[in-house]
């Protein structure tokens, strides 16, 4: 933890959806927030403005999560600019789906680079800046627990890999007082999966609660994991999925 009472967090892919909700929730809880984005600088700037409106420092860094140098550079820049790094939220991801026989090496390589390699590389880099009380949280997916749709083999594989990464890093970093956890969102009302989309009724029917989550529902769990009340939670997966995997 940094010497001041204010924590510093980096949220990858924080310009929209769950990432933006996490960034804003952390800011409301008193955390300074750096976010990365790949293309949408306008949306990223709007999130930063809202972070600053909460009285917190905010910064947006352009970084393609498929680029190792960009990922590590964003982590190091966040720590250097704000003087510390206490929280890393690995949120950036790609969603490439289709019949297994139609997914070629390019789709495989990009999915693994963004959804698996980037969280690992970012966690490595963040750990170099973190002390006791550091928090690493990755955003997985409900399909790692229950893959009910055809065409999800590549995406589900990439998100399932985060389970092993989380357990391994928890063992590696636990002696330093750094916790590592994974959050599996269920159906969440975002631009990528709107609650009024063409398949929304079927998706709602797969949950126990019968409705989509709001992005802030996921952000609430992530924020809890960054706090002192979660200091004894590590190496685990928490599903915020409305009972999708029940």
Secondary structure, 3 states (H helix, E strand, C coil): CCCCCCCEEEECCCCCHHHHHHHHHHHHCCCEEEEEECCCHHHHHHHHHHHHHCCCCEEEEECCCCCHHHHHHHHHHHHHHHCCCCEEEECCCCCCCCCHHHCCHHHHHHHHHHHHHHHHHHHHHHHCCCCCCCEEEEECCHHHCCCCCCCCHHHHHHHHHHHHHHHHHHHHHHCCCCEEEEEEECCECECCECCCCCCHHHHHHCCCCCCCECHHHHHHHHHHHHCHHHCCCCCCEEEECCCCCC
